[in-house]
Each structure stands twice: as C-alpha cells, then as structure tokens.
Amino acid sequence: MTKRILIGLAAIGFAVASVGASSAATARPDQPGLRPVAASIDDVRQQSPVFVYVRGRYTAFDVPFGQSGGDGAAINNPGQVAGGYRDPATDCLRGFLRTRNGAFARIDAPAANGGSTQPMRINDRGVIVGSYRADPSCQDAVPARGFVRDQHGRYTTIHIAGAVRTQATGVNNRGQVVGDYLNPDGSVHGYRFDRGRVTTIDGPAGAGQVSVLDINDRGQMVGVYADAAGAPHGFLLTGGIYTTIDMPGVTYTFPFAINDRGQIAGFTTDALPVPTATDVHGFVLGDGAGGPVTRIDVPGAVIGTVALDINDAGTVAGMYGNPNAAPSAPDAGLAMPGMANLLKGAPH
C-alpha cells in the first residue's frame, strides 16, 4: 500500500482559485514575560524551541504565550520570525510573530473562528502565509484553508475551488504564494498563486502527491513529491526543470525553504512520522541542488534538529528537541510537539 505524504497541517487541495475577502486583523501586541533571543541554547525550557543559526552560532527562544510548536519557523531578511505555539487554555495551535527586537504578537486568522492558525512563511514586507482550521475543538475535524496576512494585519483566505483542503506554505517578495491542495479523489497537487492566477505544480514525470513548500524571488521552488512506490523525494524547480534532492546515506530528505541566493534549507530523517525517528538533522544546501552541504544540528538536541527557513544572509530558523526542557513538561526531552505534525505517513 502506498503512502501519502502529509506535510504541515495536512496534504491539501485545487481547481480554480477562489480567494476570500479580506477581514479585519485580530493580531495584537502582547508582551508578558518577554525577553530577547537567548544568548545561547541553555536558557530555553520548552520542549521544541525555535532556534536561529548565524555563522556557526545557535541561539534559541521560548514563545511566551504557550509551548512552541506547529510546523513553521520562518525568518525574513529584517529578522522577523513567525511560527506556531500550543495555547495552554485550549490546546489549539496559534501563531506568533517575533520582531527582531524580541517583542511578540499573536497571529490568529479571523476565519479560524477560534480554531487553529499556523503561520508558515514571512516575506520582507511582513506578509505572512499559512493555514487555518475553523474548528474550535481543534481536533482537525474541519479541512484546512490557506491565508495571507498582509503587513497591516488584514487577512485573505486562499482556497482552491473544488478542493477538499488548501494550504499556503510559501510567499516571496513579489507576492507569489505557493502551497498544495487535496482533491476529493485523494490526489495532492502543488500550486503557485500569482495575482489571482493559479498554476498547478505536478512535479517531475511520474511524480504523485506533490507539495510545494517555498518560492524565492527568482521563481525557484522547492518541495516534496512521492514516486510510483509512494516514497518521498525532495525537488528543486528552476525554469521548468526539476532536480531531485536526495541526500546520500539517509532515508528521507525534505528541502523546506529556498532563499534568493539559491541556498536550500531542510532536514533529513530516518523515519516517518518524525516523532518516531531517532536521527533527524537539518541542512543547508549551497547554490542549488549541487552545492556544498552544511549540517545544522543544535548541540545536544534530542531526536534532532529541523531547519525550516533560510533568509538571504544565510540565517537559518527551525526547531529542535530541547535536552534542557522544564521537568514539568510531559515527556520532556523525548516528545517534540513542534515536530509531531510536521510529517505524517498515511495510507491512500
């Protein structure tokens, strides 16, 4: 039996773009217990903190609103970081935005109606894309929809007409949005949304179940596809040409982000879903699929490190299993809630 790759909130959906109207922002500045990024990784206490890697140095921070988690940890050139956290009151996934100076704001898509919001990417103008579920129970009973939050806090829904689910996973400075969608027949397709026009991205010949994860200003895209046997492979799409990305000596390779220099950030894992893995490592692939590889491993990380974004300066953001997690946290140092839903294997 083949497997479908579920990335992010779900493997998601399409036909003709149906873009919802903008609605008023609900994001609000909120600064209880704020502090700047830690000077090291020793001061954070959450199970799966967000890390930032700059020129060989790792720093990390806890999210003040709740346990950091979800599927995104995005960074732009000005140094803003967007991602997700678990609301301790509801166990719903919420979004956060962290400024370069360490101030936080909550990100909640109004259309989520109290359900989950997962930011996935932020561009240099502060435009955030991600997905939400309008399910107050936060049990994923309602299919995901994509969202775009502009720099003024106004939201637009992205849903592909006829699709079961739609996810937005990447945005560049030209305003092009990429993601994937799930059709009623179970097929998953990537897409690019550009000023109301949708282009389907179906991967190299023979590919199935395609997810586009990021796009840079040059129009290069990275993502994942399943081969005929259902095995996942990373890809780079440049000028209509696909290059498969499979790191040697590892089981699975997931390129998650690409900057304007063509550097690709992602991670490898020995098992799916990720929480069952024992060997997870981040990487940066320099100058396209054939460039030099830099390993991204937070020292002492439990289970491992996932690199999820990279800006044009080469700064990497992601999450890791914290060996210094607070003792009160359940399964501290073993479970990685920030990675738990990142990748799931599911039968067709």
C-alpha positions as a Markdown table, in Angstrom:
| # | Residue | x | y | z |
|---|---|---|---|---|
| 1 | Met | 0.0 | 0.0 | 0.0 |
| 2 | Thr | 1.4 | 3.3 | -1.0 |
| 3 | Lys | 1.7 | 6.3 | 1.4 |
| 4 | Arg | 0.6 | 9.8 | 1.0 |
| 5 | Ile | 3.0 | 12.5 | 2.3 |
| 6 | Leu | 1.2 | 14.8 | 4.7 |
| 7 | Ile | 3.2 | 18.0 | 5.3 |
| 8 | Gly | 2.2 | 20.8 | 7.6 |
| 9 | Leu | -1.5 | 20.9 | 8.6 |
| 10 | Ala | -2.4 | 18.3 | 6.0 |
| 11 | Ala | -1.9 | 17.3 | 2.5 |
| 12 | Ile | -4.0 | 19.8 | 0.8 |
| 13 | Gly | -6.3 | 20.9 | -2.3 |
| 14 | Phe | -7.5 | 22.6 | -6.1 |
| 15 | Ala | -9.3 | 23.5 | -9.4 |
| 16 | Val | -10.0 | 27.3 | -9.9 |
| 17 | Ala | -8.7 | 29.7 | -7.3 |
| 18 | Ser | -11.4 | 31.0 | -5.0 |
| 19 | Val | -9.9 | 33.8 | -2.9 |
| 20 | Gly | -11.9 | 35.0 | 0.1 |
| 21 | Ala | -12.4 | 38.7 | 1.0 |
| 22 | Ser | -10.1 | 40.4 | 3.5 |
| 23 | Ser | -11.2 | 40.8 | 7.0 |
| 24 | Ala | -10.1 | 42.9 | 9.9 |
| 25 | Ala | -6.9 | 41.8 | 11.7 |
| 26 | Thr | -7.0 | 40.3 | 15.2 |
| 27 | Ala | -3.3 | 40.1 | 15.7 |
| 28 | Arg | -2.4 | 42.3 | 18.7 |
| 29 | Pro | 0.8 | 43.2 | 20.5 |
| 30 | Asp | 1.2 | 41.2 | 23.7 |
| 31 | Gln | 4.3 | 41.3 | 25.8 |
| 32 | Pro | 4.0 | 39.4 | 29.0 |
| 33 | Gly | 7.3 | 37.9 | 30.2 |
| 34 | Leu | 9.2 | 39.0 | 27.0 |
| 35 | Arg | 12.9 | 38.6 | 26.7 |
| 36 | Pro | 15.3 | 38.8 | 23.7 |
| 37 | Val | 16.6 | 35.8 | 22.0 |
| 38 | Ala | 18.7 | 33.8 | 24.5 |
| 39 | Ala | 22.5 | 34.3 | 24.3 |
| 40 | Ser | 22.7 | 30.5 | 24.0 |
| 41 | Ile | 20.5 | 27.5 | 23.9 |
| 42 | Asp | 20.9 | 26.9 | 27.6 |
| 43 | Asp | 18.2 | 29.3 | 28.8 |
| 44 | Val | 15.2 | 27.9 | 27.0 |
| 45 | Arg | 12.8 | 25.5 | 28.7 |
| 46 | Gln | 10.2 | 24.5 | 26.2 |
| 47 | Gln | 10.3 | 21.1 | 24.5 |
| 48 | Ser | 10.8 | 22.2 | 20.9 |
| 49 | Pro | 12.1 | 25.8 | 21.0 |
| 50 | Val | 12.7 | 27.9 | 17.9 |
| 51 | Phe | 16.4 | 28.3 | 17.1 |
| 52 | Val | 18.2 | 30.8 | 14.9 |
| 53 | Tyr | 21.6 | 29.8 | 13.4 |
| 54 | Val | 24.0 | 32.6 | 12.3 |
| 55 | Arg | 27.6 | 31.9 | 11.2 |
| 56 | Gly | 28.0 | 28.8 | 13.3 |
| 57 | Arg | 26.3 | 30.2 | 16.4 |
| 58 | Tyr | 23.0 | 28.8 | 17.7 |
| 59 | Thr | 20.6 | 30.9 | 19.8 |
| 60 | Ala | 17.0 | 30.0 | 20.8 |
| 61 | Phe | 13.9 | 31.4 | 22.4 |
| 62 | Asp | 10.7 | 30.2 | 24.1 |
| 63 | Val | 7.3 | 31.6 | 23.0 |
| 64 | Pro | 5.7 | 33.5 | 25.9 |
| 65 | Phe | 2.1 | 32.6 | 25.0 |
| 66 | Gly | 2.5 | 28.8 | 25.2 |
| 67 | Gln | 4.5 | 25.8 | 24.2 |
| 68 | Ser | 6.3 | 26.5 | 20.9 |
| 69 | Gly | 5.3 | 24.0 | 18.2 |
| 70 | Gly | 3.4 | 23.5 | 15.0 |
| 71 | Asp | 5.0 | 23.2 | 11.6 |
| 72 | Gly | 6.6 | 26.6 | 10.8 |
| 73 | Ala | 9.6 | 28.6 | 12.0 |
| 74 | Ala | 10.1 | 31.2 | 9.3 |
| 75 | Ile | 12.6 | 34.1 | 9.2 |
| 76 | Asn | 12.8 | 37.0 | 6.8 |
| 77 | Asn | 15.7 | 39.4 | 5.9 |
| 78 | Pro | 14.8 | 42.0 | 8.6 |
| 79 | Gly | 15.0 | 39.3 | 11.2 |
| 80 | Gln | 11.3 | 38.8 | 12.0 |
| 81 | Val | 10.3 | 35.3 | 13.0 |
| 82 | Ala | 6.9 | 33.7 | 12.6 |
| 83 | Gly | 5.7 | 30.3 | 13.8 |
| 84 | Gly | 3.3 | 28.5 | 16.0 |
| 85 | Tyr | 2.6 | 27.6 | 19.6 |
| 86 | Arg | 0.1 | 25.5 | 21.5 |
| 87 | Asp | -2.4 | 27.5 | 23.5 |
| 88 | Pro | -2.4 | 26.1 | 27.1 |
| 89 | Ala | -6.0 | 27.0 | 27.6 |
| 90 | Thr | -7.4 | 25.2 | 24.6 |
| 91 | Asp | -4.6 | 23.1 | 23.1 |
| 92 | Cys | -5.3 | 24.8 | 19.8 |
| 93 | Leu | -2.4 | 25.8 | 17.6 |
| 94 | Arg | -1.9 | 29.6 | 17.4 |
| 95 | Gly | 0.5 | 31.8 | 15.5 |
| 96 | Phe | 3.1 | 34.2 | 16.7 |
| 97 | Leu | 5.2 | 37.0 | 15.2 |
| 98 | Arg | 8.5 | 37.9 | 16.9 |
| 99 | Thr | 10.2 | 41.2 | 15.9 |
| 100 | Arg | 14.0 | 41.4 | 15.6 |
| 101 | Asn | 14.0 | 43.3 | 19.0 |
| 102 | Gly | 12.2 | 40.4 | 20.8 |
| 103 | Ala | 8.6 | 41.7 | 21.0 |
| 104 | Phe | 5.9 | 39.2 | 20.3 |
| 105 | Ala | 2.4 | 39.5 | 18.8 |
| 106 | Arg | -0.2 | 36.8 | 18.4 |
| 107 | Ile | -1.3 | 35.8 | 14.9 |
| 108 | Asp | -4.9 | 34.4 | 14.7 |
| 109 | Ala | -6.7 | 34.2 | 11.4 |
| 110 | Pro | -10.2 | 35.6 | 12.0 |
| 111 | Ala | -11.8 | 33.0 | 9.7 |
| 112 | Ala | -10.4 | 30.3 | 12.1 |
| 113 | Asn | -13.2 | 31.2 | 14.5 |
| 114 | Gly | -11.2 | 30.2 | 17.5 |
| 115 | Gly | -9.7 | 27.2 | 15.8 |
| 116 | Ser | -6.0 | 26.6 | 14.8 |
| 117 | Thr | -3.8 | 29.1 | 12.9 |
| 118 | Gln | -0.4 | 28.0 | 11.6 |
| 119 | Pro | 2.0 | 30.6 | 10.0 |
| 120 | Met | 4.4 | 29.0 | 7.6 |
| 121 | Arg | 6.4 | 31.8 | 5.9 |
| 122 | Ile | 7.0 | 35.6 | 6.2 |
| 123 | Asn | 8.4 | 37.8 | 3.4 |
| 124 | Asp | 10.5 | 41.0 | 3.8 |
| 125 | Arg | 7.4 | 43.2 | 3.8 |
| 126 | Gly | 6.0 | 41.3 | 6.8 |
| 127 | Val | 3.4 | 39.4 | 4.7 |
| 128 | Ile | 2.7 | 36.1 | 6.4 |
| 129 | Val | 1.1 | 33.0 | 4.8 |
| 130 | Gly | -0.1 | 29.8 | 6.4 |
| 131 | Ser | -3.1 | 27.7 | 7.1 |
| 132 | Tyr | -6.1 | 27.7 | 9.5 |
| 133 | Arg | -8.9 | 25.4 | 10.5 |
| 134 | Ala | -12.2 | 26.8 | 11.6 |
| 135 | Asp | -12.7 | 24.1 | 14.3 |
| 136 | Pro | -13.0 | 25.5 | 17.8 |
| 137 | Ser | -12.4 | 21.9 | 19.2 |
| 138 | Cys | -9.0 | 21.9 | 17.5 |
| 139 | Gln | -9.5 | 18.2 | 16.6 |
| 140 | Asp | -8.8 | 18.9 | 12.9 |
| 141 | Ala | -12.4 | 18.0 | 12.0 |
| 142 | Val | -12.6 | 20.9 | 9.6 |
| 143 | Pro | -10.5 | 21.0 | 6.4 |
| 144 | Ala | -7.6 | 23.5 | 6.3 |
| 145 | Arg | -7.7 | 26.7 | 4.3 |
| 146 | Gly | -4.7 | 28.9 | 3.3 |
| 147 | Phe | -4.4 | 32.5 | 4.5 |
| 148 | Val | -2.4 | 35.6 | 3.6 |
| 149 | Arg | -1.9 | 38.2 | 6.3 |
| 150 | Asp | -0.6 | 41.5 | 4.9 |
| 151 | Gln | 1.7 | 43.9 | 6.7 |
| 152 | His | -1.3 | 45.8 | 8.1 |
| 153 | Gly | -2.8 | 42.7 | 9.7 |
| 154 | Arg | -5.5 | 42.2 | 7.0 |
| 155 | Tyr | -6.3 | 38.6 | 6.1 |
| 156 | Thr | -7.3 | 37.0 | 2.8 |
| 157 | Thr | -8.3 | 33.3 | 2.5 |
| 158 | Ile | -6.9 | 31.1 | -0.2 |
| 159 | His | -9.0 | 28.1 | -1.2 |
| 160 | Ile | -8.8 | 26.2 | -4.4 |
| 161 | Ala | -12.4 | 25.7 | -5.7 |
| 162 | Gly | -13.4 | 22.0 | -5.7 |
| 163 | Ala | -10.6 | 21.1 | -3.4 |
| 164 | Val | -11.0 | 19.3 | 0.0 |
| 165 | Arg | -8.2 | 21.2 | 1.6 |
| 166 | Thr | -5.9 | 24.1 | 0.7 |
| 167 | Gln | -2.6 | 25.0 | 2.3 |
| 168 | Ala | -0.3 | 28.0 | 1.8 |
| 169 | Thr | 3.3 | 27.3 | 2.7 |
| 170 | Gly | 5.5 | 29.9 | 1.0 |
| 171 | Val | 5.5 | 33.5 | -0.2 |
| 172 | Asn | 8.1 | 35.7 | -1.9 |
| 173 | Asn | 8.6 | 39.4 | -2.1 |
| 174 | Arg | 6.7 | 39.6 | -5.4 |
| 175 | Gly | 3.6 | 38.3 | -3.5 |
| 176 | Gln | 3.6 | 34.9 | -5.2 |
| 177 | Val | 2.2 | 32.2 | -2.9 |
| 178 | Val | 2.8 | 28.5 | -3.1 |
| 179 | Gly | 1.3 | 25.5 | -1.4 |
| 180 | Asp | -0.6 | 22.4 | -2.1 |
| 181 | Tyr | -4.2 | 21.1 | -2.2 |
| 182 | Leu | -6.1 | 17.9 | -1.8 |
| 183 | Asn | -8.7 | 16.8 | -4.3 |
| 184 | Pro | -11.7 | 14.6 | -3.5 |
| 185 | Asp | -10.1 | 11.7 | -5.3 |
| 186 | Gly | -7.2 | 11.8 | -2.8 |
| 187 | Ser | -4.6 | 13.3 | -5.2 |
| 188 | Val | -2.3 | 16.1 | -3.9 |
| 189 | His | -1.0 | 18.8 | -6.2 |
| 190 | Gly | 1.3 | 21.8 | -5.7 |
| 191 | Tyr | 0.3 | 25.3 | -6.8 |
| 192 | Arg | 1.5 | 28.8 | -7.4 |
| 193 | Phe | -0.9 | 31.7 | -6.8 |
| 194 | Asp | 0.1 | 34.9 | -8.6 |
| 195 | Arg | -2.3 | 37.9 | -8.7 |
| 196 | Gly | -5.4 | 35.7 | -8.9 |
| 197 | Arg | -3.9 | 33.2 | -11.4 |
| 198 | Val | -3.3 | 29.7 | -10.2 |
| 199 | Thr | -0.7 | 27.4 | -11.8 |
| 200 | Thr | -0.7 | 23.7 | -10.9 |
| 201 | Ile | 2.7 | 22.2 | -10.0 |
| 202 | Asp | 2.7 | 18.4 | -10.5 |
| 203 | Gly | 6.4 | 17.6 | -10.1 |
| 204 | Pro | 8.7 | 15.6 | -12.4 |
| 205 | Ala | 7.4 | 12.9 | -14.8 |
| 206 | Gly | 5.8 | 10.0 | -12.9 |
| 207 | Ala | 5.5 | 12.0 | -9.7 |
| 208 | Gly | 2.5 | 11.8 | -7.4 |
| 209 | Gln | 1.3 | 13.7 | -4.3 |
| 210 | Val | 3.2 | 16.9 | -4.8 |
| 211 | Ser | 3.7 | 19.6 | -2.1 |
| 212 | Val | 5.4 | 22.9 | -2.9 |
| 213 | Leu | 7.0 | 24.3 | 0.2 |
| 214 | Asp | 8.7 | 27.6 | -0.7 |
| 215 | Ile | 9.4 | 30.0 | -3.6 |
| 216 | Asn | 12.1 | 32.7 | -3.9 |
| 217 | Asp | 12.1 | 36.0 | -5.8 |
| 218 | Arg | 13.7 | 34.3 | -8.8 |
| 219 | Gly | 10.7 | 31.9 | -9.0 |
| 220 | Gln | 12.7 | 28.9 | -7.9 |
| 221 | Met | 10.6 | 26.4 | -5.9 |
| 222 | Val | 11.4 | 23.5 | -3.5 |
| 223 | Gly | 9.1 | 20.8 | -2.3 |
| 224 | Val | 8.4 | 17.1 | -2.0 |
| 225 | Tyr | 6.9 | 14.5 | -4.3 |
| 226 | Ala | 6.1 | 10.8 | -4.0 |
| 227 | Asp | 7.4 | 8.3 | -6.6 |
| 228 | Ala | 5.4 | 5.4 | -8.0 |
| 229 | Ala | 6.2 | 3.4 | -4.9 |
| 230 | Gly | 5.0 | 6.1 | -2.6 |
| 231 | Ala | 8.5 | 7.0 | -1.4 |
| 232 | Pro | 9.0 | 10.8 | -0.8 |
| 233 | His | 11.8 | 12.8 | -2.5 |
| 234 | Gly | 12.8 | 16.4 | -2.4 |
| 235 | Phe | 12.8 | 18.6 | -5.5 |
| 236 | Leu | 14.1 | 21.9 | -6.8 |
| 237 | Leu | 12.2 | 23.5 | -9.7 |
| 238 | Thr | 14.1 | 26.1 | -11.7 |
| 239 | Gly | 12.9 | 27.4 | -15.1 |
| 240 | Gly | 10.6 | 24.4 | -15.6 |
| 241 | Ile | 13.4 | 21.9 | -14.9 |
| 242 | Tyr | 13.1 | 19.6 | -11.9 |
| 243 | Thr | 16.1 | 18.4 | -9.9 |
| 244 | Thr | 15.5 | 15.6 | -7.4 |
| 245 | Ile | 17.1 | 16.2 | -4.0 |
| 246 | Asp | 18.1 | 13.1 | -2.1 |
| 247 | Met | 20.9 | 13.4 | 0.4 |
| 248 | Pro | 23.3 | 10.4 | 0.2 |
| 249 | Gly | 23.2 | 7.9 | 3.1 |
| 250 | Val | 19.8 | 9.0 | 4.6 |
| 251 | Thr | 16.3 | 7.6 | 4.3 |
| 252 | Tyr | 14.3 | 10.8 | 3.6 |
| 253 | Thr | 15.2 | 14.3 | 2.5 |
| 254 | Phe | 12.9 | 17.3 | 2.9 |
| 255 | Pro | 14.0 | 20.6 | 1.3 |
| 256 | Phe | 11.8 | 23.1 | 3.1 |
| 257 | Ala | 13.0 | 26.6 | 2.1 |
| 258 | Ile | 15.0 | 28.4 | -0.6 |
| 259 | Asn | 16.5 | 32.0 | -0.5 |
| 260 | Asp | 17.3 | 34.3 | -3.3 |
| 261 | Arg | 20.9 | 33.0 | -3.5 |
| 262 | Gly | 19.6 | 29.6 | -4.2 |
| 263 | Gln | 20.5 | 28.2 | -0.8 |
| 264 | Ile | 18.2 | 25.4 | 0.3 |
| 265 | Ala | 17.4 | 24.7 | 4.0 |
| 266 | Gly | 15.7 | 21.5 | 5.1 |
| 267 | Phe | 16.2 | 18.3 | 7.1 |
| 268 | Thr | 16.7 | 14.6 | 6.8 |
| 269 | Thr | 15.1 | 11.9 | 8.9 |
| 270 | Asp | 15.4 | 8.1 | 9.3 |
| 271 | Ala | 11.7 | 7.5 | 9.9 |
| 272 | Leu | 8.2 | 8.9 | 9.3 |
| 273 | Pro | 6.3 | 10.3 | 11.1 |
| 274 | Val | 9.2 | 12.4 | 12.6 |
| 275 | Pro | 8.4 | 11.7 | 16.3 |
| 276 | Thr | 9.2 | 8.0 | 15.7 |
| 277 | Ala | 12.6 | 9.0 | 14.3 |
| 278 | Thr | 15.9 | 8.8 | 16.1 |
| 279 | Asp | 18.2 | 10.5 | 13.6 |
| 280 | Val | 17.0 | 13.9 | 12.4 |
| 281 | His | 19.4 | 16.6 | 11.0 |
| 282 | Gly | 19.0 | 20.0 | 9.5 |
| 283 | Phe | 21.0 | 21.0 | 6.5 |
| 284 | Val | 21.8 | 23.9 | 4.2 |
| 285 | Leu | 22.5 | 23.1 | 0.5 |
| 286 | Gly | 24.5 | 25.8 | -1.1 |
| 287 | Asp | 23.9 | 27.3 | -4.5 |
| 288 | Gly | 21.2 | 24.9 | -5.8 |
| 289 | Ala | 20.9 | 21.2 | -5.5 |
| 290 | Gly | 24.6 | 20.5 | -6.4 |
| 291 | Gly | 26.2 | 22.9 | -3.9 |
| 292 | Pro | 28.1 | 22.2 | -0.7 |
| 293 | Val | 26.2 | 20.9 | 2.3 |
| 294 | Thr | 26.3 | 22.4 | 5.8 |
| 295 | Arg | 24.9 | 20.3 | 8.7 |
| 296 | Ile | 22.6 | 22.2 | 11.0 |
| 297 | Asp | 22.5 | 20.4 | 14.4 |
| 298 | Val | 21.7 | 22.2 | 17.7 |
| 299 | Pro | 24.2 | 20.8 | 20.2 |
| 300 | Gly | 22.7 | 18.1 | 22.3 |
| 301 | Ala | 19.3 | 18.1 | 20.6 |
| 302 | Val | 17.0 | 15.2 | 21.5 |
| 303 | Ile | 15.8 | 13.3 | 18.4 |
| 304 | Gly | 17.3 | 16.0 | 16.3 |
| 305 | Thr | 17.0 | 19.4 | 14.5 |
| 306 | Val | 14.8 | 20.5 | 11.7 |
| 307 | Ala | 15.8 | 23.5 | 9.6 |
| 308 | Leu | 12.7 | 25.2 | 8.2 |
| 309 | Asp | 13.7 | 28.5 | 6.7 |
| 310 | Ile | 16.7 | 30.5 | 5.5 |
| 311 | Asn | 17.0 | 34.2 | 4.6 |
| 312 | Asp | 19.3 | 35.8 | 2.1 |
| 313 | Ala | 22.1 | 36.3 | 4.7 |
| 314 | Gly | 22.1 | 32.6 | 5.3 |
| 315 | Thr | 20.4 | 32.8 | 8.7 |
| 316 | Val | 18.5 | 29.6 | 9.4 |
| 317 | Ala | 15.4 | 29.2 | 11.6 |
| 318 | Gly | 13.9 | 25.9 | 12.8 |
| 319 | Met | 13.1 | 23.8 | 15.8 |
| 320 | Tyr | 14.8 | 21.1 | 17.9 |
| 321 | Gly | 14.3 | 18.7 | 20.7 |
| 322 | Asn | 15.4 | 20.5 | 23.8 |
| 323 | Pro | 17.6 | 18.5 | 26.2 |
| 324 | Asn | 17.0 | 21.2 | 28.9 |
| 325 | Ala | 13.2 | 21.2 | 28.7 |
| 326 | Ala | 11.5 | 22.0 | 32.0 |
| 327 | Pro | 10.9 | 18.9 | 34.1 |
| 328 | Ser | 7.2 | 19.8 | 34.4 |
| 329 | Ala | 6.7 | 19.4 | 30.7 |
| 330 | Pro | 5.3 | 15.9 | 29.9 |
| 331 | Asp | 7.9 | 13.6 | 28.2 |
| 332 | Ala | 10.4 | 16.5 | 28.3 |
| 333 | Gly | 13.3 | 15.8 | 26.0 |
| 334 | Leu | 11.5 | 12.8 | 24.3 |
| 335 | Ala | 8.5 | 14.1 | 22.6 |
| 336 | Met | 8.8 | 17.0 | 20.1 |
| 337 | Pro | 5.4 | 18.7 | 19.9 |
| 338 | Gly | 6.7 | 21.2 | 17.4 |
| 339 | Met | 7.6 | 18.4 | 15.0 |
| 340 | Ala | 4.8 | 16.0 | 15.8 |
| 341 | Asn | 2.6 | 17.1 | 12.9 |
| 342 | Leu | 5.3 | 18.2 | 10.6 |
| 343 | Leu | 5.3 | 15.0 | 8.6 |
| 344 | Lys | 2.9 | 12.1 | 8.8 |
| 345 | Gly | 2.6 | 9.0 | 6.8 |
| 346 | Ala | -1.0 | 8.0 | 5.9 |
| 347 | Pro | -2.4 | 5.3 | 3.6 |
| 348 | His | -4.2 | 6.3 | 0.5 |
